[in-house]
Amino acid sequence: MMAVHTPSLRREILVWYSLVLIVALSLFSMAAYFLLEQAVIRAATESLRNTADLVEQVSIPQGIPRLETRDEFVDLVDAAGEPVRAIRRRTALATGDVLEIIVALPEDLVSRVLQSFLLIAILLIPLTALAAALGAGVLLERLLDPLRRLVETTREIGIGGLSRRVPEPDRPSDLMDLAQSFNGMLRRLERAVEALRRFTADASHELKTPLTSIQGTIQVSLSRERSADELRETLAEVMEETEWMLHLVDGLLTLARSEEGLVPVRKEPVEITDLLADAVEMGQLLTMEKPVEVELEAPRQLYVAGVAGQLRQVFVNLVSNAVKFTREGNVRVTAREFGEVGAGRWAEVRISDTGVGIPPEELSRVFDRFYRGDAARARPGGTGLGLAIARLLVEQHGGRIDVQSRLGHGSEFRVLLPAGLERDGGREKLVLPSGAESTGT
């Protein structure tokens, strides 16, 4: 296929600049020609009148009164047949005589003046446009040089070189803004690609373990004849690993859909006390084999803005995580509402435990995907996605989540969500705190 040649920006600017300049100069010359023509005609007419006045003064003796003077312009032909413009003056004298004066001006005098102007204009317009185009070309070369360097740099940047940055010129400001915007895009792409790499590596690592386990279990079972009970035991092990992988994939899908905005987050009043009670009940089921109590302390009704199913997932993840890392003692869930009426209110949910705690150097990583502390490396059913999902869902609800912990003394997770119902003419309406906006649809 033949490549289509596209004119460069420099050439486009020069061509359009030259065309606009030529049109502007042509219009200017036309206007100047019209004004010059009128001025020359007025000057010629005035010259004819002045000449007639002078001839009249010389021709009429002193002391003879003038009774009437009339002027009229006439077109005559000279001896050579050329047209001339003339003024005819008739002056009636007190003596009864009539003096007639005819003063003529060659018609081609005006034409010669206008032709000279046209010749000058025809010569100067292209010369001026050419000189202006040459000057504009030099100026454009300087102005577009930063853009050229930016284009050359972007062509060299590949998926493995996102750490590079394009040069940011000091001037003009438009190109500086363009370079800064492009560098900002590169920074975001670099973070996204790095996150994707880590995500892919972690997911591959996490999925490799159960797949290897399933493969080994099946190979062992096929190595010799097995009884029905042995086959049933093998299938149970495969089912366990399969369920864990399904749980992992479900978490990955939740993260992907939430980040892409596919999970709707609508501002609706949701009563979360029942959701917290469900999470506590789930936690109590997980403590049946260890001396841990799960308690709830919350108002009878506490409303927040969000989606009930997603908020329930947040609380279940946090309570399950607290129970998992608490060998003995208690897991305490508390909730309260605070804030000024009319300005929007917040709901605060705290999940505290007396578990193993989190080392200070790991606190900043507990919400990362696939991150599991040393105490969880044995993978007792966890995927390392629960806290990452909880943070993402809370942030999409316009809230925030944080954690405090002391190694060996336990941890406390705090969730803040937009909340508050107020009475307006007998009807309840949801009042959101300033800045608490959903990122979903």
N, C-alpha and C positions, 0 to 999 in steps of 0.2 A: 504494500500500500504506500502510495506516495505521501510523504510528510507535508503537512500544510504549514507554510511559513507564516508565522504571526509577527507583525511588527513589534519592535521593542517599545517600552514605555518612553524612552528618550526620543525615539523617532516620532512617536505619536504626539508627544507634547510639542516638538519642534514644528511638525506639519500643521497642527491645529493653531499653534501660536502664530506661525507665518500667515496662514489663511486669515485668521482674525485680524492681524495687523494690516494685511493688504486691503481687506474689506473696510476696516476703520479708516485707513488713509484714503481710500477711494471715496468713501462718503464725505470725509473731511474736504477733499479736493473738489468734489461736486458742490458742496455748500460754499466753499471759498470762491469757486468759479461764479456761482450765482451772485454772491455778494459783490465780487469784483466787477461783474458786468453792470450791476445796478450803480455801483460807485462811479465807474467810468462814464456811463451815460449821464449821470447827474453832473459830473465834472464837465463833460462836453457841453451839456446844456447851459450850465452856468458860464462857461467860457464864451459861448455864443452871445449870451445876454450882455456880458461885460464888454465884449467887442462892439456890439451894437450901441451900447451906451457911449462908448468912447467915440465911435464914428458920428453919432448924433451930436455930441458936444462940439465936435470939430466943424460939423456941417452947418449948424444953426448959428447965425450971428448972435452976438450978445444983445440982450434987451428985448428979443422977440419972444413973447409968451407962447407956451405950448397949450393948445386947447384939449387935445386928446391924443393918447398913444395906445396903439394896439399891436400885440405880438402874436405871431402864429408860426408854427414849425411846418416846414414843407420839405418834401423830398425832390431834389432836382438831379439833373444829369449834367456832368461837365463836358467839355469839348471832346474828351477821349471816350465818352460814353460811360464813365464810371459814376455810380450813384454817390450823391453828396447829401449831407443833412444840413439844412439851412434854416435860418430864422428870418422872417420878413416882418419888419417893423414899419408901421404907418403912423406918422405924427402930423396931426392937424395944427397949423400955426395960426396966430391971430391975424396974420396978413391975408388969410384965405388960401395960402398955399398948403400943399400936402407933401411932406417929405417921406419918401419910401427908401428904406435901407434893407439890403439883403446881405447877410453874413453867412458864409458856408464853411463847413468843416468836412474834410474828406471822411467818407464813411469807413474806409478801410483802416483808419487810425484806431478805432475801437476794436476792430477785428484783429489787428496786429497785436494789440495789447493782450487780448484774450487768448490768441494763438500762442503767444510767448508763454503765458501762464500754463496752458495745456501741455506744451512741450516740456516745460520744467517739471510739471507734475508727473507726466509719463516717465520721465527719466528718474526722478527722485523716489517714486513709490517703490519700484523693485529694488533700487539700490539701498533704500532705507530698510526694506524688509529683509534683504540679504544680510546687511550689517547687523540688524537686530537678531536675526536667526543665528549668525555666527557667535554673537555675544551671548545669546541664550544657550547655545550649545555648550560653551565653556562653563557657564554658570550651572547648567544642568549636570554637567560632568562632576562638578564639585558637590552639588546637592544630592545627586543620586548615587554617589560613591558609597556612602554608608549602606544604602539599600542593596547595591551590588555585592558588597561584602557580606551582608546578611544572607542574601540568596546563596552565595557560594558556601557559606558556613552551613546553612540548612541542608544543602545537597550532600555535604560530607557527614552529616549526623545520621547514624543508623540506630537500630534498636539497642546495639551494644555501646553506643556513645552518647547516651542521653545526659551524661554528666557534663557535657560540653555546653557552653553558653555562647550566644551570638554577641558581637560587640555592640555596646550601647552608645551611639553618638551623642554628643552634647547638643547638637543642633542638626536639622530643625527639630522642633518639639514633636512633630507628628511621627517622624522616624524613630525618635527616642521612645515615644509611647509604644510604637509597634515593636521595637526590639525588647522593651521591658515586658510587654504582653507575651511575646514569643518565649522569652526566658521563663516567665511564670508558667506558661504551658509546658515547657520542657521539665520544669521542676515537678509539676503535677504528674506528668507522664512518667518521670523517673520514679517517683514514689509509687505510682500505680503498678508499673512494671516490676519494681522490686517487691511490692506486696504480692503481686501475682506469682512471681518466682517462689517466694517463701511459701505462699499458699499451696502452689503445686507440689513443691518439695515436701511440705508437711503432710499434705493429703496423700501423696504417693507413699510416704513412709508409714502413715497410719494405716493405709489399706494393705500395704505389703505384709504386715504382721499377720492379720487374720487370714489373708489368702494363702500365705505360706503354711499357716497352721492347718487350714482346711486341706491343702494339697498333701501335707505330710500325713494327716489322719487318714485320708482316702488311700494313699499309697500303702500305709501300714495295713489297712483293712484288706487291700487287694493282694497282699503278699502271700496270704494263705487262706485256707477255708476258715470261716468264722461262723460261730453259732448265732442264733437269732438274737440272743441277749447282747452279744458283742456288737452285732450290727446296729442294734437299737442304741447302744451306748455311743457308737461312732456317729450315728445320725444326730444324736442329741448334742454332741460336741460341735458338729457342723452347723446345726441349727443355732447354737449359742453364738458362734462366730458370725453367722449370717445376720442374726438379729443385731449384733453389735455394729456390723457394717451398714445395715439399714438405718440404724440410729445415727450413725455418722453421716451418711448421705442425706438423711432428713435435715440434720443440722446444717450441712453445707447448702442445701436448697433454701432453707430459711434465711441464711445469711445473704445468699445471692439475690433472692427475690426482694428482700428488704432493702438492700443497697441499690437495686435498680428501680425502686419505687413501685414494684408490682404488688406489694402488700399494702392495702389501703390503711391509712391512719386518719380517721375522722374524729373531729372534736365532738364527742357525745358524753353525756353524764354516765359514768360507770360506778356502781357501788362496789367498792373493793374489799369491804369487810368479809363478805362471803368468799371472795377469791382468796384472801389470806387464810380463811378457815380451811378451804380446800387444800392449800399448800401445806398448812400445818398437819392436816390429816394425812397427806401423802408422806410428810416427814415422819409422822408417828409410825407408819407402816414400815419405814426403813429402819426404825430403832428397835424392832422386836427382838433382835438378838444381842443388844448391847444396852447398858444402863444409861440411856440418854432420854431426857424428857424434852418435849417440844411444846412450848407455851405460846399463847397468843394474847396480847393485850391491845385492844383496839376499840374505838367508839362503835356504837350500835350501827350507825350509818356514816360512811365516809365516802364522798363522791370525788372522782377525778375525771379528767377529760381524756378519753382514749377508747381503745377497743378491748373488750373484756377478754377475749381469747388470748390476745398477745400479752396483756398484763398478767393473766394467770400463768402463762409460760414463764414470764420473768420471775414471779414469786416462787413458782415451783422449782425453777433452776437454782435460785438463791438458797431456798430452804434445803433442797436436796444436797447442794454443795456443802452447806453448813453441817448437816447430819453426817455426811460422808467423812469429814475430817474431824469429827468429835467422837473420841473413844468413850468418854464418860462425862457426865455433867448435864448440861442443858443447852438447848437452842431456844432463844427467846425472840419472838416477833412482836414488835410494837408499831403502832401507827398513831399519828395525830395530824391535826390540821392547824395551820398558822397563816398569818398574813392579815392585811387590813381589808375590811369589808369595803367593796366598791372599787378597790384597786386590784382585785384578783388575789386568790389565795393559793397556797401550796399544801400538798399532802406529803407527809414525811413517813416513810416506812423504814424501820431499822431491823435487820436480821443479825443478831449477835450470837456467838457460840463460845464454848469453853474448850475449843479444840486445840490442834497442834500449833495454830498460828502460821503466819507467813513471814519469812525472812525479809528484812528491810530492803535488801537489794532486789527482791522479786516483786515487791508491791506494784511497781510501775508496769509489770508484765502480766498481771493476773487476768487482764481483760483481752490479752492477745489470743488469736486463734491457735488452737492445738497446744497452748501452753498449759503444762501441768507441773506442779511443784514436785519436789523430790518425794514427798509423801504419797503422791498419786502415780508414780511411775509404773507401778505394777498393773495399772489399768483395771480397777475393779468395776468395769462397766462404763467408765467415763470416756468421753471423746475429746475433752479439752475445748469444747465449743460452747458450753452452757453459759459461761460468763460473757463471752464475746457476743452471743445472741442477746443476752440480757441487756448489755450496754447499748447495742444497736437499737433494740426496740424502745428502751427508755429515751434515748436521744431523739428518735423519730416521734415520740410523744411530746417533745418539747421539754423533757426533763433532764435530769443528770443523775449519775450514780458514782459513788466513790467508796473507798474501803480504808479502814484503819485496822492495824493488827499488831500484836506483840507475840513474838515467838515463844511458844510454850504456854501462852495465856489465852489464846483465842483471837477471833477476828470479828469485825462488825462492818456490815455493808449497809450503806444508807442510800435510799432512793427518794428523789424529789420529783413530784409530778404536779402539773397544773391541776388545781382543784377549786371547789367552792360553788355552792348553789345559793342564790339569793332570791328573795321574794320581790316580785315586780307586779303589783296589782293583783295579788293572789296567785300568780303563776311563778313557777320556779324557772330560773334561767342560770346558765353556766357562765361564770365569770372567770376569765383566764388572767393570770399574771402577765404583766407587760413583758414582751420578749418571748413568751412561751407559745411558739407557733409550730404547727405540725409540718414535717417535711414530706409527708405523703400526700396523696390525692384525696 
